[in-house]
C-alpha cells in the first residue's frame, strides 16, 4: 500500500483529541481516528509523523511537564503514538531525552525501520560559548536506549564586533546571552552508509521599540547567519565538521511587502548520492568565501545558488542565475526522479510572479 499523505493534526482544547486521517496516493480516505491524548492538549504539540513501508503510522509530539524545575528543563519529552495500516493503535510510549547534566538547545529525531535516532546540540553549563553534540539511539518497540554518545565542541559564535560595518548587525550586543548565537538544528539527513548529517544554523532576533506621540512601533530584525554541518558515523563519532559562511538579514517591518521575503530566507537542504546540497540566496561576494564575516545579503543584490558538499567535505557553490535579485523559495523543493529537482524562484520585488525550474542534479554536480 502506498500512502501519499498522512495526518494533519487538529488539536482541540476540549475534549483533548488528536484527529488522524490517512489517505492513499489518490487522496482517498483509508482510515480516520480520533485519539484521546494522555496529556492535556495545550501541553502537546505535533513534531512529526512517519509512515513505514508496511503502512504503519508513527506520530511524534512534544510534551511539557507540569513541574518547572532545573532537572525538567534539561530534558526533552516526547509522546510517540503508533497505528497499524488499518488505523488500530498498538502503542503509546514516552521518550525522554537527557544528555548528562547539559541543557539541550536543539534536537531532531530520525526514524529507521526499528530505531529512533535522536541527534542535537547541547549547552555546557557555566562555560560561555561551549557547546557539543549528542547522538542517542532507541529501540522503536521498547524505547530502550541502545547508544548514547556525546562530544564537546568549542564553537566561536560571535559574528559582530567593533569593526562590523553592517548597521543592523552592529546593533547586536553579543556580550549578553550565551545561547544567543547557538546553532539551531534545522535538518538531519542520513546517507545509504548510515552516516548522519547534523545541520544547524545561527539564528537571532533583534527587536527595538520606538515610542512617539502617535504610538509605539516595534521593529523586529531576523538574522540567519552561518550554517554548521557535522558528519557523524552511525555510532555518533565525528567524521568531519564544517562552518559555511553565510549572512542573511531580514526585517519584516521595513515595508508593507517585506513579509513576502520571509519565503526566501534561510535555506533548504537535500542529500543526493552522498552530496549534501543547500539551496539558498546569498550575496555573490560570499561565493566560496572563507571569511569569518561575509557580506550581508541585500535582497536586490542576492542571487539564488546551490552549495554542494561532497562525501569528503569538499565545498562548491554554483549559481542558478547571474541575474541579481533572482531569489529561490527556500521552502519549495521537490525531487522529481531521474536526478531532477523542481525549484521555484522569483525576481526581487516581483514575488507574485514565480518561475518554476527543473534542475538536473547530476549535471549540476559535474559542472
C-alpha positions as CSV (number, residue, x, y, z in Angstrom):
1,X,0.0,0.0,0.0
2,X,1.3,3.4,-1.0
3,X,0.3,6.3,1.2
4,X,0.6,9.8,-0.2
5,X,-0.5,11.8,2.8
6,X,-0.9,11.1,6.5
7,X,-2.0,13.1,9.5
8,X,-2.6,16.7,9.8
9,X,-3.4,17.2,13.5
10,X,-6.3,19.1,14.8
11,X,-5.7,19.7,18.5
12,X,-8.8,20.6,20.4
13,X,-8.7,22.1,23.9
14,X,-12.0,20.3,24.9
15,X,-12.0,17.4,24.5
16,X,-8.3,16.6,24.3
17,X,-8.3,14.8,21.0
18,X,-5.9,14.2,18.2
19,X,-7.6,13.6,14.8
20,X,-5.6,11.3,12.5
21,X,-6.5,10.8,8.8
22,X,-4.6,8.7,6.3
23,X,-5.1,8.9,2.5
24,X,-3.8,6.9,-0.4
25,X,-2.0,8.4,-3.4
26,X,-5.3,9.5,-4.9
27,X,-6.3,11.2,-1.7
28,X,-8.9,8.6,-0.9
29,X,-9.5,8.3,2.8
30,X,-8.2,5.0,4.1
31,X,-9.0,5.5,7.7
32,X,-9.7,8.1,10.3
33,X,-9.3,8.0,14.1
34,X,-10.0,10.4,16.9
35,X,-7.4,9.6,19.6
36,X,-7.8,10.9,23.1
37,X,-4.4,12.1,24.4
38,X,-3.0,11.1,27.8
39,X,-1.9,14.7,28.3
40,X,-3.8,18.0,28.1
41,X,-3.8,19.3,24.5
42,X,-2.2,22.6,25.4
43,X,0.9,20.7,26.6
44,X,1.2,18.6,23.4
45,X,2.4,19.8,20.1
46,X,2.9,17.7,16.9
47,X,6.5,17.3,15.9
48,X,6.5,14.8,13.1
49,X,4.8,11.8,11.5
50,X,6.3,8.9,9.7
51,X,4.9,6.1,7.5
52,X,6.7,2.7,7.3
53,X,6.9,0.6,4.2
54,X,4.2,-1.6,5.7
55,X,1.8,1.4,6.0
56,X,2.1,1.8,9.8
57,X,1.9,5.4,11.1
58,X,4.1,6.8,13.8
59,X,3.2,10.2,15.3
60,X,5.6,12.1,17.5
61,X,4.7,15.0,19.7
62,X,6.5,17.0,22.3
63,X,5.1,17.0,25.9
64,X,5.5,19.6,28.6
65,X,5.8,18.7,32.2
66,X,3.7,20.3,34.8
67,X,6.6,21.0,37.1
68,X,9.1,23.7,36.3
69,X,12.4,22.6,37.8
70,X,16.0,22.6,36.6
71,X,16.0,18.9,36.1
72,X,13.0,19.0,33.9
73,X,14.5,21.8,31.8
74,X,17.4,19.5,30.9
75,X,15.0,17.0,29.3
76,X,13.1,16.8,26.0
77,X,10.0,14.8,26.4
78,X,8.1,13.1,23.5
79,X,4.9,11.1,23.2
80,X,5.0,8.5,20.4
81,X,1.8,7.1,19.1
82,X,1.8,4.1,16.7
83,X,-1.0,2.9,14.5
84,X,-1.3,-0.1,12.1
85,X,-2.1,0.3,8.5
86,X,-5.8,-0.1,9.2
87,X,-5.9,2.6,11.9
88,X,-5.7,0.4,15.0
89,X,-3.5,1.9,17.8
90,X,-0.9,-0.6,19.0
91,X,1.4,1.6,21.1
92,X,1.6,4.8,23.1
93,X,5.0,5.4,24.6
94,X,7.0,8.2,26.2
95,X,10.6,9.1,25.2
96,X,12.7,11.5,27.4
97,X,16.0,12.7,26.1
98,X,18.7,13.6,28.6
99,X,22.3,14.5,27.9
100,X,24.3,14.1,31.1
101,X,23.5,17.3,33.1
102,X,23.7,19.5,30.0
103,X,20.9,21.7,28.6
104,X,19.6,20.6,25.2
105,X,19.3,23.6,22.9
106,X,18.2,21.8,19.7
107,X,17.5,18.3,18.5
108,X,15.7,16.3,15.9
109,X,14.5,12.7,15.7
110,X,15.4,10.4,12.8
111,X,13.4,7.2,12.2
112,X,14.6,3.9,10.7
113,X,12.9,0.6,10.4
114,X,13.2,-0.3,14.0
115,X,15.2,2.6,15.6
116,X,14.7,6.2,16.7
117,X,17.9,8.2,16.5
118,X,18.0,11.5,18.4
119,X,20.7,13.9,17.4
120,X,21.2,17.5,18.5
121,X,23.3,20.2,20.3
122,X,23.7,20.9,24.0
123,X,25.0,23.7,26.1
124,X,27.6,23.1,28.7
125,X,26.6,25.0,31.9
126,X,28.8,27.6,33.4
127,X,31.0,27.7,30.3
128,X,30.5,30.6,27.9
129,X,30.2,29.6,24.2
130,X,30.9,26.0,24.9
131,X,28.6,23.6,23.1
132,X,28.6,20.0,21.9
133,X,26.5,17.4,20.1
134,X,24.9,14.2,21.1
135,X,23.5,11.1,19.4
136,X,21.2,8.6,21.1
137,X,19.6,5.5,19.6
138,X,16.4,3.9,20.9
139,X,14.7,0.7,20.0
140,X,11.4,1.7,18.4
141,X,9.4,-1.0,20.1
142,X,10.8,-0.9,23.7
143,X,12.1,2.7,23.7
144,X,15.2,1.2,25.4
145,X,18.3,3.4,24.8
146,X,21.0,1.4,23.0
147,X,23.5,4.1,22.1
148,X,24.5,7.3,23.9
149,X,27.3,9.3,22.5
150,X,28.1,13.0,23.1
151,X,31.1,15.2,22.4
152,X,32.1,18.8,23.4
153,X,32.7,21.3,20.7
154,X,34.5,24.7,21.1
155,X,32.4,26.9,18.8
156,X,33.3,30.6,18.4
157,X,29.9,32.0,17.6
158,X,30.5,35.7,17.7
159,X,30.0,37.5,14.4
160,X,29.6,41.1,15.5
161,X,32.2,43.4,16.8
162,X,33.6,46.9,16.8
163,X,34.7,46.6,13.2
164,X,31.2,45.5,12.0
165,X,30.1,47.6,9.0
166,X,26.5,46.4,8.7
167,X,24.3,48.8,10.6
168,X,21.8,46.1,11.6
169,X,24.3,43.6,12.8
170,X,26.3,46.2,14.6
171,X,23.5,46.8,17.0
172,X,23.7,43.3,18.4
173,X,25.2,43.2,21.9
174,X,27.0,39.9,21.7
175,X,28.2,40.1,25.3
176,X,24.7,39.1,26.6
177,X,23.2,35.7,26.5
178,X,25.5,32.7,25.9
179,X,22.9,30.9,23.8
180,X,22.1,33.9,21.5
181,X,24.2,32.5,18.7
182,X,23.8,28.8,19.4
183,X,23.2,26.7,16.3
184,X,19.6,25.8,15.8
185,X,19.1,22.4,14.4
186,X,17.4,22.7,11.0
187,X,17.8,19.3,9.3
188,X,19.0,15.8,9.8
189,X,20.0,13.7,6.8
190,X,21.2,10.1,6.6
191,X,23.1,8.5,3.7
192,X,23.0,5.0,2.5
193,X,26.0,4.0,4.6
194,X,24.2,5.1,7.8
195,X,26.3,8.3,8.3
196,X,24.3,11.2,9.7
197,X,24.5,14.8,8.8
198,X,23.6,17.2,11.6
199,X,22.8,20.6,10.2
200,X,22.5,23.7,12.2
201,X,22.1,27.4,11.5
202,X,22.7,30.5,13.5
203,X,19.5,32.4,14.1
204,X,19.0,35.5,16.1
205,X,16.2,38.1,16.6
206,X,16.7,41.7,17.4
207,X,13.7,43.9,18.5
208,X,13.6,47.6,19.0
209,X,10.7,49.7,20.3
210,X,10.2,53.3,19.4
211,X,7.6,55.4,21.2
212,X,6.3,58.6,19.5
213,X,3.4,60.9,20.0
214,X,1.3,58.7,17.6
215,X,2.0,55.5,19.3
216,X,4.6,52.7,19.8
217,X,6.2,50.9,16.9
218,X,8.1,47.6,17.3
219,X,10.7,46.7,14.7
220,X,12.0,43.1,14.5
221,X,15.0,42.0,12.5
222,X,15.8,38.4,12.0
223,X,19.3,37.1,11.3
224,X,20.0,33.8,9.6
225,X,23.8,33.5,9.8
226,X,26.4,30.8,9.2
227,X,25.5,27.1,8.6
228,X,27.2,24.5,10.7
229,X,27.4,20.9,9.5
230,X,28.6,17.8,11.3
231,X,29.0,14.5,9.5
232,X,28.8,11.6,12.0
233,X,29.1,7.9,11.6
234,X,26.4,5.5,12.7
235,X,27.8,5.5,16.2
236,X,28.0,9.2,16.6
237,X,31.7,9.7,16.0
238,X,32.7,12.8,14.1
239,X,33.9,12.3,10.6
240,X,34.2,16.0,9.7
241,X,32.7,19.3,10.7
242,X,32.2,22.5,8.6
243,X,31.1,26.0,9.1
244,X,29.8,27.7,6.0
245,X,30.0,31.5,5.9
246,X,26.6,33.0,5.1
247,X,24.8,36.1,6.2
248,X,21.1,36.9,5.7
249,X,19.3,39.8,7.3
250,X,15.5,40.1,7.2
251,X,13.4,42.9,8.7
252,X,9.7,42.3,8.3
253,X,8.9,45.9,9.3
254,X,10.8,47.7,6.6
255,X,8.0,47.7,4.0
256,X,4.4,46.5,3.5
257,X,5.6,43.8,1.2
258,X,8.5,42.7,3.3
259,X,6.6,39.8,4.7
260,X,6.9,38.1,1.3
261,X,10.6,38.0,1.7
262,X,10.2,35.5,4.5
263,X,9.9,32.8,1.8
264,X,13.4,33.4,0.7
265,X,15.4,33.4,3.9
266,X,17.4,30.6,5.4
267,X,17.9,27.5,3.2
268,X,16.7,24.1,2.1
269,X,18.8,21.0,2.4
270,X,18.8,17.9,0.3
271,X,21.0,14.8,0.3
272,X,21.6,13.2,-3.1
273,X,24.2,10.5,-3.9
274,X,26.2,11.4,-0.8
275,X,26.2,15.0,-1.9
276,X,24.7,17.4,0.6
277,X,23.1,20.3,-1.2
278,X,22.0,23.7,0.3
279,X,19.6,25.7,-1.8
280,X,19.8,29.3,-0.6
281,X,20.0,33.0,-1.5
282,X,23.3,34.8,-0.8
283,X,25.4,37.7,-1.9
284,X,27.6,37.0,-4.9
285,X,30.6,38.2,-2.9
286,X,30.1,35.4,-0.4
287,X,30.6,32.7,-3.2
288,X,33.3,30.3,-1.9
289,X,34.1,32.8,0.8
290,X,36.1,31.6,3.8
291,X,35.8,34.9,5.6
292,X,34.6,35.0,9.2
293,X,32.4,38.0,8.4
294,X,30.9,37.6,4.9
295,X,28.9,40.5,3.4
296,X,25.3,40.7,4.4
297,X,22.6,39.9,1.9
298,X,20.7,42.9,0.5
299,X,17.9,41.2,-1.4
300,X,18.1,43.2,-4.6
301,X,21.8,42.1,-4.9
302,X,21.3,38.5,-3.9
303,X,21.3,35.5,-6.3
304,X,19.9,32.0,-5.9
305,X,22.5,29.3,-5.7
306,X,23.2,25.8,-4.6
307,X,26.1,24.9,-2.2
308,X,27.3,21.4,-2.7
309,X,29.3,19.4,-0.2
310,X,30.6,16.0,-1.3
311,X,31.1,13.0,0.9
312,X,34.7,14.1,1.7
313,X,33.7,17.6,2.8
314,X,34.7,19.5,-0.3
315,X,32.6,22.6,-0.9
316,X,31.5,24.2,-4.2
317,X,28.9,26.9,-4.9
318,X,27.1,27.2,-8.1
319,X,24.6,30.0,-9.0
320,X,21.3,29.2,-10.7
321,X,21.4,32.6,-12.4
322,X,23.7,35.5,-12.8
323,X,20.7,37.9,-12.6
324,X,20.9,40.0,-9.3
325,X,17.8,39.6,-7.2
326,X,16.8,36.2,-8.6
327,X,15.7,34.5,-5.4
328,X,14.8,30.9,-4.8
329,X,12.0,29.9,-2.5
330,X,13.8,28.0,0.3
331,X,10.5,26.3,1.4
332,X,9.8,24.9,-2.1
333,X,12.0,21.9,-3.2
334,X,10.8,18.7,-4.8
335,X,12.6,15.7,-6.2
336,X,11.0,14.5,-9.4
337,X,13.0,11.3,-10.0
338,X,15.6,10.8,-12.8
339,X,18.1,13.1,-10.9
340,X,15.8,16.1,-11.4
341,X,14.9,18.7,-8.8
342,X,12.0,21.2,-9.1
343,X,12.7,24.7,-7.7
344,X,10.7,27.9,-7.5
345,X,12.2,31.3,-7.9
346,X,11.2,34.9,-8.3
347,X,12.8,38.2,-9.1
348,X,13.2,40.8,-6.4
349,X,10.0,42.9,-5.9
350,X,8.1,40.5,-8.2
351,X,7.1,38.0,-5.6
352,X,3.8,37.2,-7.1
353,X,5.3,36.1,-10.5
354,X,7.1,32.9,-9.7
355,X,9.2,30.8,-12.1
356,X,9.5,27.1,-11.9
357,X,12.7,25.5,-13.0
358,X,13.8,21.8,-13.3
359,X,17.5,21.3,-12.3
360,X,19.4,18.2,-13.4
361,X,21.3,17.3,-10.2
362,X,23.8,15.1,-12.0
363,X,24.7,17.8,-14.5
364,X,24.9,20.4,-11.7
365,X,27.3,18.4,-9.6
366,X,29.5,17.5,-12.6
367,X,30.0,21.1,-13.8
